């Protein structure tokens, strides 16, 4: 996580509301995302997380509220907002027929970025150089998600929106994705991610906001949120590893068969 955060927020939201017919999805949402931070929007299914992200990405209009992304008003300057962000949805948006390099090259051409340099640098950065000429359909879940995130970096956006980035991934792929997100933040990229997984928010976020029934009920750093509850009684216990820890440790010890990268 980043220790030094810039003062000017990457996202400023005041009074965001959104309804679909008679169903109020967002109701007076207020929060800000410090530049250079990882900001986790935590909430259960149906809390309004994806609707909020779609509004920030200019894909959906808000009914009311003041919403600025990278200093631009989403309703008055949607084009400037879109140029400054990248959105990665819940499921990897890669073309299974194209190779890893071809997927990146396609996005680079759409964003008018010199494709060869951008693609090769990102493949190396995300540990995909050895599989760059393989069809993305042969990739594991973790590799596909890493490629998806690499595609979102084409054009060097100021803000990356990650909507439930580890949905459907196995424990190892989740950890690989977490490491990619940490590396992005270490490079200065601002990240807003939505998640329903408490351990994900705890492991990654500089700042956490809890969205419940369309409203932010609490937000702050993890220590600030922990301070809301009384301290637990001190007990001497023997901590046993979780099943996830056991699984990850055992697969890390298992010998790996040699595979051709061609």
N, C-alpha and C positions, 0 to 999 in steps of 0.2 A: 504494500500500500504506500501511497505517496505521503510524505511527512509535510512537505511544503506545498501549499495550495495557493493559487493566485486569488486575488481579492475579487475580481470581476466575475460574476456567475456566468457559467455557460448556458444555463437555463434558468429563467425566472417565470414563475407561474403564480398568478393571484386570481382567486375566484373562478377557476375553471369549472364550468358545468356543462353537462351533456346529457340529453334525454333521447330515447327512441320511443316515439309515441308517448305512452303513459309511464314508461319505465325510466326512472332517474338512474343513470349509470354513474355519473360523476356529479358531485354536489359541493361546489365551493372549494375546490382543491387549491391549496397553497403550498409551494415548496420552491427551493432554489438548489441548483447543482453547482458547487464550486468548480472552477476550471481546473483541469488536471486531476480530478478525483474519480474514484469509482463510487457511483451512487446507486444503491440498490433500492428498488421499489418492491417491497415485500407485501404479498397479499394472496389470499386463497383464490381458487377458481371462481370467476364471476365477480371479482372485486372491482374490476374496471381497469386493470393494468394495460391490456392491449388497446383498449379504446383511448386511454391517455397517450400511449406511444404513437398511435395513429394520428392523433391531433398534433403532437409535437412534430411529426414527420410531414405535416400538411396534407395527409391523405384523407382527413376527416375534419370538418369545421366544428369548432366549439360553439355552444349556444351562447356562452358569455364568458367573460374573464379577460385578463391581460396576460398574454403568453409571448415571451421572447426567447428565441433560441440563437445563441451566438450573437447577441445584440440586435437581432432582427425580429420584427413583429411577424408572427406566423400568418396573420390575416392580411397584413398590408404588404409584406415582402416575402411571399412564399418561395419565389425563385431563389432569392439569396439564402433562405433557410435550407433549401434542398441542396444548394452547392456546398454548404458548410457541414452537412451531416451525411451519415450512412446508416442504413437500417438493415439489420439482420433479424429475420423472423424466427418463429419457433422451429421451423424445419429447414434443413439446409437447402438453399436455392441453387444447387449446382446441376449442371447438365451431365447426366450419367454417360452419355455417348462421347462427349468431349473429354480430352485428357485434362489433367490438372492445369498444365500450362495454357491450354486452349480456353479453359474457363476464365482464367485471369486475363488472357489476351482479349477475349470478347468484352469483358467489363471495361478494360482499359480503352478499347476503341470507342465504346459508348460514352466514356467520360473524356475522350480526346486526350489521353495520356500516352506518352511513348511506351508502347506495350512490352517490347522485349526487355527493357531495363526494369520496368516495374514488376513484371511477372517473375523474372529470375530472382530478383532481390527478395520478393515475398515468399517464393517457394523455399528459398534457403532459410529465411527467417522463421518459417513455420515448420521446418523439418520435413518438407515434402519434395525436396530436390530429387531424391532418388526415385520417387514415384511420379515425377512430372510428366512422363510420356505414357503413363497408363491411363485408361479410361477411368473417370471418376466413379463409375459404377462398380469398380473393383475395390474401391477404398473401404476401410473400416469406418464405423460411425464416428470415431474420434478424428480420423483423417478428413472425412467429409466436412465435419464442423470446423476444423482448422482451415480447410480450403475456403469454406464459406466466410469465415472471419477475415481471411486474407483478401478475399474478393471485396469485402467492405472497406478495406484500406486503400484501394486504388484511388488515386487523387488526393490522398492525405487529408481526409475530412477532420474538422476540428472536434466533432462530437460523433460518437458511435452509439446507436441505440440497439441494444440487444434484448429482444423479447423472448424470455424463457430460453436462454441459449443452450441449456443442457437437457431439455425435455426429451425423453426417450433414449438417452444415452446410458450405457453401462457404467459402472463405477470407474473403470480405468479411463474411458473416454471423457467422463466428467472431469477427472483430475487433469487430463491433457488440456481440456478446454479452459479450466481454471488457470492453468499455467500460461496459456496464450493471453488470457485477459489481463493477468498480472503484468506480463511483459509489455502489453500495449500501454497500460497505465504508467509503467516505469519509463516509457518513452515520451510521456507527456500528453498522451491522448486522453480526453475526457470520455468517460463511459457511463451511460445510464443503462442499467440492466433491470429487467423485471424478473422476478422469481417467486415461486411458492415454496422453495426449499430453504428452511431456516439455516441449515448448515452452509449453504452456498452464500447467503448474505453475510453470515458471520465470518466466513473464510476470506471473502473478497473485498467487502465494502469499507470505504472510508466513512461514508454516511449512509444511513438507513432511514427510509420512510415507510411507515406501515399504513397501507391503504385498506380500509375496511368499509364495505357497503357504500363505496363512492366518495369517501372522505379520508383525508390523512389524519389519523388519530394521534400519532406520535412520530417524531423524527429527530434524528441526532446521531451522534457517534455511538458505537457499541457500548463503551463505558457509560455514556449518558443514559442509554436505554436500560442498561443493567442496574443503574442507580435508582430506577423507578420502583424496583422491587426490594423488599427487605432482604438483608443478607441471609443466606442459608446457614443452618447450624453446622458447625465444624464436626466432621466425623472422620475417623480413621478407617478407610476402606481399601480393599485391594481392587484396583481398577483392572477389569478384564477387557481385552481388545474387542472392538465391535466386529461384526461379521464383515463389514466393508473393509476394515483394516486387515483382517485375516485374508480376505480374498485378494486384495492388492499386494500384500506381502508374498503370498504363495505364487501368484503369477509372475512377480518380479524375480523370484528364485528359479522358476522353471526354465530349463534350457530352451533356447529359441532355434528352430530349424533354419538352416540356411535357405534363403529364397533369392531367386534372380529378380533384379529390379527392371529387367527389360520387358 
